[in-house]
Amino acid sequence: MKLYDVPRGTYVKIISEDRVPPGGNSAVAGLVLKLRNIDGMYSYCTDEVGNVYHPAAWTEVEIWESWE
């Protein structure tokens, strides 16, 4: 599933690494994030401690229940 198809507030697990904006944190495969919103080509996601990630909207993800 593509990240742009996921509703806001959903936890996702990154399946395939994709582009991030210059200077952004890498969203590596296996990382679980909470999708906050999509803004154009990139998203605004956070990990369990609040670090911000901006994976591309077309990144392959799967729905995840939570960080537990």
HELIX and SHEET records of a PDB file:
HELIX    1   1 LEU A    3  ASP A    5  5                                   3    
SHEET    1   A 5 VAL A  52  TYR A  53  0                                        
SHEET    2   A 5 TYR A  42  THR A  46 -1                                        
SHEET    3   A 5 VAL A  32  ASP A  39 -1                                        
SHEET    4   A 5 TYR A  11  ILE A  14 -1                                        
SHEET    5   A 5 VAL A  61  TRP A  64 -1                                        
END                                                                             
